[in-house]
């Protein structure tokens, strides 16, 4: 009898478990007595946290002037001093030297596997090459992302003697902006852009579509069967290449149709299926490392080849125009500058440095892997604007800016934040909704979330100008309050895309901590973008990593540019 009763109790227990699982669905996970922490639980816990924090409603009671002439801030307007980008090769020189400054993309102007051009330049300078007029040729290498280098050149803010971006797209765009670009070499070293895809996803894709080409990939994203991310086409060579290739795919390779209403509409449909556009390849890669939801993402082959964690379980699928790392003189080079650049290129082409390039991951085993031709530069400039206008595919954004006003932000730090927010306002679309929160010992709601019309923009500018410092740093209290504001938006407008932007030095010393707030952020799923101002970057990076967002480092000289770049990409 006892055995029957025990069995009956066991069966009844299973029935109860099944009933509960049916009623509560995926929110309940039975592993012993553990319960999965879902979104509704997170909302409830967030309410409890905010009640304990007791935020202060302190809306700004005045409005700043808004320029209604139509003049707006551009990314080029926020460019920092060129010295923010290091001269990684800067040899001693004298009056008898001819020195050529070269902007070089970061995958070949860094260190180790990313330092190929640095090695070439140092060897060249060590040879003290004498050119035809008896002077000695030297080169300086400035490490700078291709997109940023293009912005400096096209805007006239700083023009180097030469430019070696990852691909020709930036060269053609600079020409379209009116800058004379003189070829030194069309190719210094081979590379290619590609889509990195999980092998099991690639196998399933081939079973469904029969091939793994750009057209089938685009179709899979639109249909929701492929979760794919790419990088910001204003900054990333691979991201720009991907954008142009997607548009060319919709246009069937016809440049005349590249920006037609039909292609733009198709691109907007594609964007609806893209969960994530990263600022940089590094951010994209970190998202994958931390268990993000992406099935595929974009990357250059040289980076892929040097990432050991990708050598098993992933497939590399080339796309777009080749990344041939051209070298072009900028403007009207003198004969002696042209001679120095040509001598450098000759050294780079030699057997020694060709072999070194291969060792560093260049020269991929695909031959000519180009899948699409290079369109005219003016079309690529316009393609960037299409992306800017359509990247959210009509989905409204609600965002809260969270500003650190603790005592550690005194002086140049808070001034930099004020100025950056005021300039950044021009990058926010009026269709989006924006709020502002500040934190120190307490948390203050300076601007409730409302559509960013002229009145809200004026209040936003006033809130930025009114920021004053003092007290301790309760960063996670501020984030909790802002997240609670967004939770209301999410409940009232399920279609909204929520975001948080945190501007802080990261020195949390009061209130909530990361460990007792982490699961709330993860469960609600709101990306937290962090801009660290001379900051504790490790703290901010792990916060941003929870829901696939960017973490950036900034200082007084470049914070406006960093915030502008972030808002240009995300807002």
BALUM-522271 format. One record per residue (C-alpha): z, x, y; residue in three letters. Coordinates in steps of 0.05 Angstrom, whole numbers, padded with zeros to 5 digits, always signed. Each point is the difference from the previous one (the first is absolute). Last residue first. Layout:
BEGIN
ZXYALA/...
//
This chain:
BEGIN
-00665+00392+01141UNK/+00003+00050-00058UNK/-00051+00054+00014UNK/+00001-00002+00076UNK/+00075-00010-00003UNK/+00010+00064-00040UNK/-00048+00041+00042UNK/+00032-00025+00064UNK/+00069+00016-00027UNK/-00021+00071-00017UNK/-00037+00010+00066UNK/+00059-00025+00041UNK/+00048+00043-00041UNK/-00041+00064+00012UNK/+00034+00042+00052UNK/+00071-00028-00004UNK/+00003+00008-00076UNK/-00028-00037-00060UNK/+00006-00003-00076UNK/-00033-00057-00036UNK/+00019-00044-00059UNK/-00053-00047-00026UNK/+00011-00063-00041UNK/-00006-00016-00074UNK/+00060-00046-00011UNK/+00060+00045-00017UNK/-00034+00064+00024UNK/+00015-00015+00073UNK/+00076+00004-00012UNK/-00008+00063-00041UNK/-00040+00032+00055UNK/+00051-00019+00054UNK/+00058+00034-00034UNK/-00041+00062-00017UNK/-00025+00004+00071UNK/+00068+00009+00034UNK/-00033-00002+00068UNK/-00031+00035+00059UNK/-00024-00071+00014UNK/-00015-00029-00068UNK/-00050-00056+00001UNK/+00013-00046-00058UNK/-00044-00056-00028UNK/+00040-00050-00042UNK/-00045-00041-00045UNK/+00030-00070-00016UNK/+00006-00013-00074UNK/+00060-00048-00001UNK/+00023+00030-00065UNK/-00009+00072+00021UNK/+00035-00008+00067UNK/+00058-00037-00032UNK/+00005+00050-00056UNK/+00008+00059+00047UNK/+00056-00029+00043UNK/+00063+00026-00036UNK/-00031+00068-00015UNK/-00031+00010+00068UNK/+00064-00009+00039UNK/+00028-00059+00040UNK/+00046+00011+00059UNK/+00008+00067+00036UNK/-00025+00072-00004UNK/-00075-00006-00008UNK/-00034+00062+00030UNK/-00073-00020-00009UNK/-00024+00024+00068UNK/-00026-00069+00010UNK/-00061-00045+00013UNK/-00005-00052-00056UNK/-00062-00044-00006UNK/+00007-00061-00045UNK/-00058-00040-00028UNK/-00014-00071-00024UNK/-00068-00029-00019UNK/+00002-00075+00014UNK/-00029-00050-00049UNK/+00068-00028-00019UNK/+00011-00023+00072UNK/+00068-00034+00007UNK/+00034+00037-00058UNK/-00034+00066+00018UNK/+00018-00008+00073UNK/+00072-00013-00018UNK/+00001+00061-00044UNK/-00029+00040+00058UNK/+00062-00013+00042UNK/+00043+00019-00059UNK/-00039+00065-00007UNK/+00015+00016+00072UNK/+00074-00013-00010UNK/+00002+00042-00064UNK/-00040+00056+00033UNK/+00050+00004+00057UNK/+00059+00002-00048UNK/-00038+00053-00039UNK/-00003+00044+00063UNK/+00073-00005+00020UNK/+00001+00063+00043UNK/+00060+00012+00045UNK/+00007-00012+00075UNK/-00043+00006+00062UNK/-00072-00008+00023UNK/-00042-00043+00046UNK/-00064-00038-00016UNK/-00020-00042+00060UNK/-00071+00028+00007UNK/-00017-00020-00072UNK/+00030-00070+00009UNK/-00040-00009+00065UNK/-00064+00021-00036UNK/+00014-00050-00055UNK/+00015-00054+00052UNK/-00067+00012+00033UNK/-00034-00001-00068UNK/+00035-00065-00017UNK/-00025-00032+00064UNK/-00070+00027-00008UNK/-00005-00025-00072UNK/+00031+00037-00058UNK/+00020-00062-00041UNK/+00076-00005-00006UNK/+00055+00036-00038UNK/+00064+00002+00041UNK/+00005+00057+00050UNK/+00062+00041+00016UNK/+00039-00017-00063UNK/+00059+00047+00004UNK/+00035+00037-00056UNK/+00067+00033+00009UNK/+00026+00071-00002UNK/-00072+00022+00016UNK/-00058-00046-00014UNK/-00059-00032+00036UNK/-00044-00058-00023UNK/-00069-00020+00025UNK/-00046-00057-00022UNK/-00075-00008-00009UNK/-00049-00052-00023UNK/-00074+00016-00010UNK/-00059-00036+00031UNK/+00007+00042+00064UNK/-00020+00062-00040UNK/+00047+00059+00009UNK/-00032+00067+00019UNK/+00012-00010+00074UNK/+00075-00005-00012UNK/+00000+00071-00026UNK/-00002+00028+00071UNK/+00065-00035+00017UNK/+00030+00016-00067UNK/-00017+00074+00007UNK/+00029+00004+00070UNK/+00066-00032-00021UNK/+00005+00042-00063UNK/-00014+00065+00038UNK/+00053-00018+00052UNK/+00049-00014-00056UNK/-00011+00069-00030UNK/-00005+00038+00065UNK/+00072-00016+00019UNK/+00046-00038-00046UNK/-00021-00018-00071UNK/+00064+00029-00031UNK/+00040-00050+00040UNK/-00028-00059-00039UNK/-00060-00039+00027UNK/-00040-00001-00065UNK/-00056-00051+00008UNK/-00023-00051-00052UNK/-00069-00028+00013UNK/-00011-00066-00035UNK/-00066-00023-00029UNK/-00034-00066-00017UNK/-00073+00008-00020UNK/-00052-00055-00006UNK/-00052+00004-00057UNK/-00071-00003+00028UNK/-00027+00053-00046UNK/+00054+00050+00020UNK/-00050+00057+00007UNK/-00050-00044+00038UNK/+00003+00023+00072UNK/+00019+00073-00011UNK/-00048+00004-00058UNK/-00057-00026+00042UNK/+00020+00051+00054UNK/-00004+00056-00051UNK/-00068-00026-00021UNK/-00023+00003+00073UNK/+00013+00075+00002UNK/-00034+00005-00068UNK/-00061-00037+00025UNK/-00005+00046+00061UNK/+00001+00061-00047UNK/-00063-00021-00039UNK/+00012-00012-00074UNK/+00009+00056-00052UNK/-00030-00020-00066UNK/+00040-00030-00058UNK/+00019+00022-00070UNK/+00009+00074+00014UNK/+00023+00037-00063UNK/-00048+00058+00007UNK/+00026+00041-00059UNK/+00060-00035-00032UNK/+00043+00059-00022UNK/+00037+00006+00067UNK/-00011+00063+00043UNK/+00069+00001+00032UNK/+00065+00004-00040UNK/+00032+00063+00028UNK/-00029+00044-00054UNK/-00069-00026+00017UNK/+00010+00019+00073UNK/+00023+00070-00022UNK/-00064+00009-00039UNK/-00042-00019+00061UNK/+00046+00045+00040UNK/-00016+00063-00040UNK/-00073-00018-00014UNK/-00018-00005+00074UNK/-00010-00066+00036UNK/+00064+00006+00040UNK/-00020+00070+00024UNK/-00067-00027+00024UNK/+00035-00057+00035UNK/+00044+00048+00039UNK/-00061+00040+00021UNK/-00034-00064+00024UNK/+00061-00020+00040UNK/+00003+00068+00034UNK/-00075-00002+00016UNK/+00006-00070+00030UNK/+00057+00024+00043UNK/-00043+00058+00024UNK/-00059-00044+00016UNK/+00044-00047+00040UNK/+00015-00067-00029UNK/-00025-00064+00034UNK/+00046-00056-00022UNK/+00037+00008-00066UNK/-00025+00049-00054UNK/-00005-00033-00068UNK/+00027+00021-00068UNK/-00009-00049-00057UNK/+00053-00017-00052UNK/-00046-00029-00054UNK/+00038-00064-00011UNK/-00059-00037-00031UNK/-00018-00071+00021UNK/+00029-00059-00037UNK/+00034-00003-00068UNK/+00026+00043-00057UNK/+00042-00032-00056UNK/+00061+00041-00021UNK/+00037-00026-00062UNK/+00076+00000-00010UNK/+00047+00003-00060UNK/+00008+00075-00002UNK/-00023+00048+00054UNK/+00033-00043+00055UNK/+00070+00031-00006UNK/-00031+00069+00006UNK/-00024-00013+00071UNK/-00047+00058+00016UNK/-00063-00033-00027UNK/+00015-00065+00037UNK/+00008+00036+00066UNK/-00067+00037-00010UNK/-00033-00065-00023UNK/+00017-00037+00065UNK/+00042-00063-00008UNK/-00006-00075-00001UNK/+00046-00049-00038UNK/+00001-00039-00064UNK/+00045-00047-00041UNK/+00051-00004+00057UNK/+00067-00033-00011UNK/+00044+00058+00022UNK/+00041+00040-00050UNK/+00027+00053+00046UNK/-00055+00050-00017UNK/-00053-00052+00018UNK/+00030-00013+00069UNK/+00008+00075+00010UNK/-00075+00009-00011UNK/-00018-00052+00052UNK/+00048+00031+00050UNK/-00030+00069-00013UNK/-00071-00028+00007UNK/+00019-00022+00070UNK/+00011-00062+00042UNK/-00001-00045-00062UNK/-00039-00065-00006UNK/+00035-00044-00052UNK/-00009-00067-00033UNK/-00076-00005+00003UNK/-00024-00067-00026UNK/-00005-00034+00068UNK/-00037+00062+00023UNK/-00059-00016-00046UNK/-00007-00069+00032UNK/-00002+00032+00069UNK/-00053+00048-00026UNK/-00043-00059-00022UNK/+00006-00030+00069UNK/-00020+00066+00032UNK/-00059+00006-00047UNK/-00025-00070+00016UNK/+00011+00008+00075UNK/-00043+00064-00002UNK/+00034+00067+00009UNK/-00036+00039-00055UNK/-00062-00045+00000UNK/-00047+00050+00034UNK/+00033+00056-00040UNK/-00028-00031-00065UNK/+00038+00029-00059UNK/+00009-00068-00033UNK/+00037-00024+00063UNK/+00063-00019-00040UNK/-00001+00069-00032UNK/-00013+00033+00067UNK/+00062-00034+00028UNK/+00041+00025-00060UNK/-00028+00070+00009UNK/+00016+00002+00074UNK/+00072-00020-00013UNK/+00007+00050-00058UNK/-00028+00058+00042UNK/+00048-00018+00056UNK/+00059+00000-00048UNK/-00022+00065-00032UNK/-00006+00034+00068UNK/+00068-00027+00020UNK/+00022-00014+00071UNK/-00036-00060+00028UNK/-00020-00022-00070UNK/+00073-00011-00021UNK/+00006+00014-00075UNK/-00016-00043-00061UNK/+00035-00046-00047UNK/-00021-00038-00062UNK/+00029-00056-00042UNK/-00057-00021-00046UNK/-00009-00070-00031UNK/+00007-00037+00065UNK/-00071-00026+00002UNK/-00015+00036+00065UNK/+00029+00065-00029UNK/-00041-00007-00064UNK/-00065-00013+00040UNK/+00011+00063+00041UNK/+00010+00040-00063UNK/-00062-00030-00032UNK/-00042+00018+00061UNK/+00030+00070+00006UNK/-00017+00020-00071UNK/+00041-00003-00064UNK/-00045-00035-00049UNK/-00003-00056-00051UNK/+00039-00048+00045UNK/+00055-00026-00046UNK/+00004+00053-00054UNK/-00012+00054+00053UNK/+00058-00027+00042UNK/+00046+00000-00061UNK/-00015+00073-00013UNK/+00010+00018+00074UNK/+00067-00037+00001UNK/+00023+00037-00062UNK/-00021+00066+00031UNK/+00037-00012+00065UNK/-00048+00008+00057UNK/-00012+00054+00052UNK/-00058-00020+00044UNK/-00039+00059+00026UNK/-00020+00042+00059UNK/-00038+00064-00014UNK/+00007+00074+00013UNK/-00049+00058+00006UNK/+00012+00060+00046UNK/-00029+00025+00065UNK/-00056-00051+00006UNK/-00046-00019+00058UNK/+00012+00069+00029UNK/-00002+00020+00074UNK/-00025-00067+00024UNK/+00004-00014+00075UNK/+00038-00062+00022UNK/-00012-00025+00071UNK/+00051-00053+00018UNK/-00027-00067+00024UNK/+00045-00049-00039UNK/-00055-00008-00052UNK/+00001+00075-00010UNK/+00075-00004-00013UNK/-00014-00056-00050UNK/-00052+00042-00037UNK/+00048+00059-00006UNK/+00057-00046-00023UNK/-00043-00028-00056UNK/-00024+00069-00021UNK/+00059+00013-00047UNK/+00067+00036-00006UNK/+00000+00022+00072UNK/-00020+00071+00022UNK/-00004+00001+00076UNK/-00021+00056+00047UNK/+00014+00030+00068UNK/+00057-00048+00011UNK/-00004-00059+00048UNK/+00065-00029+00026UNK/+00011-00067+00034UNK/-00076-00012+00003UNK/+00009-00068-00032UNK/-00050+00014-00056UNK/+00029+00069-00015UNK/+00074-00020+00000UNK/-00015-00063-00041UNK/-00043+00038-00049UNK/+00056+00050-00012UNK/+00047-00059-00013UNK/-00048-00029-00051UNK/-00009+00067-00035UNK/+00074+00014-00005UNK/+00020+00063+00038UNK/+00018+00072-00018UNK/-00028+00045+00055UNK/-00034+00062-00025UNK/-00012+00057+00049UNK/-00060+00046-00010UNK/-00016+00072+00019UNK/-00065+00036+00015UNK/+00003+00071+00028UNK/-00046+00018+00058UNK/-00059+00047-00004UNK/-00052-00049+00026UNK/-00029-00011-00070UNK/+00066-00019-00034UNK/+00053+00047-00026UNK/+00042-00030-00056UNK/+00073+00022+00004UNK/+00007-00005-00076UNK/+00071-00027+00004UNK/-00024-00060+00040UNK/-00048-00020-00055UNK/+00052+00007-00054UNK/+00048-00043+00040UNK/-00054-00052+00012UNK/-00019-00006-00073UNK/+00072-00006-00023UNK/+00014-00054+00052UNK/-00064-00036-00021UNK/+00027-00004-00072UNK/+00071-00021+00019UNK/+00010-00067-00037UNK/+00011+00033-00068UNK/+00055+00043+00031UNK/+00011-00016+00073UNK/-00035-00046+00050UNK/-00067+00006+00034UNK/-00045-00022-00058UNK/+00027-00068-00017UNK/+00023-00008+00072UNK/-00068-00003+00033UNK/-00019+00059+00045UNK/-00008+00000+00076UNK/-00029+00068+00017UNK/+00016+00046+00059UNK/-00050+00056+00009UNK/+00024+00066+00029UNK/-00048+00053+00026UNK/+00041+00064+00005UNK/-00008+00057+00050UNK/+00053-00028+00047UNK/+00053+00003-00054UNK/+00022-00041-00059UNK/+00060-00010-00046UNK/-00019-00048-00056UNK/+00016-00075+00000UNK/-00011-00032-00068UNK/+00045-00060-00012UNK/-00011-00022+00072UNK/+00047-00060-00005UNK/-00015-00071+00023UNK/+00052-00022+00051UNK/-00032+00054+00044UNK/-00057-00050+00013UNK/+00047-00039+00046UNK/+00008-00070-00025UNK/-00055-00052-00007UNK/+00025-00067+00028UNK/-00061-00017+00042UNK/-00046+00018-00060UNK/+00034-00054-00041UNK/-00019-00050+00053UNK/+00043-00034+00053UNK/-00028-00063+00031UNK/-00037-00019+00064UNK/-00015-00074+00000UNK/+00021-00011+00072UNK/+00062-00039-00023UNK/+00048+00059+00003UNK/+00068-00028-00018UNK/+00058+00006+00048UNK/+00069-00001-00033UNK/+00036-00064-00014UNK/+00073-00017+00013UNK/+00059-00029-00038UNK/-00004+00045-00061UNK/+00030-00036-00060UNK/+00070+00021-00020UNK/+00019-00041-00062UNK/+00054+00043-00031UNK/-00001+00013-00075UNK/+00061-00020-00041UNK/-00003+00054-00054UNK/+00040-00042-00049UNK/-00045-00061+00009UNK/-00059+00047-00007UNK/+00024+00025-00068UNK/+00011-00071-00027UNK/-00069-00022+00022UNK/-00031+00062-00032UNK/+00035-00016-00065UNK/-00031-00069+00000UNK/-00069+00026+00017UNK/+00007+00052-00055UNK/+00021-00052-00051UNK/-00062-00040+00019UNK/-00044+00062-00008UNK/+00024+00020-00068UNK/+00057+00043-00029UNK/-00009-00002-00075UNK/+00064-00021-00035UNK/+00039+00046-00046UNK/+00048-00030-00052UNK/-00030+00035-00060UNK/-00073+00009+00020UNK/-00021-00071+00014UNK/-00047-00001+00060UNK/+00002-00059+00048UNK/-00046-00003+00062UNK/-00060-00005-00046UNK/+00009-00075-00013UNK/+00063-00035+00022UNK/-00005-00065-00039UNK/-00038+00028-00059UNK/+00047+00060-00005UNK/+00060-00046+00004UNK/-00027-00045-00055UNK/-00018+00059-00044UNK/+00069+00029+00008UNK/+00031-00067-00017UNK/-00043-00006-00062UNK/+00017+00071-00021UNK/+00074-00016+00006UNK/-00009-00063-00041UNK/-00030+00043-00055UNK/+00058+00049+00002UNK/+00052-00056+00001UNK/-00034-00031-00060UNK/+00001+00066-00037UNK/+00074+00009+00015UNK/+00015-00071-00022UNK/-00039+00009-00064UNK/+00038+00065-00016UNK/+00067-00033+00017UNK/-00017-00057-00048UNK/
//
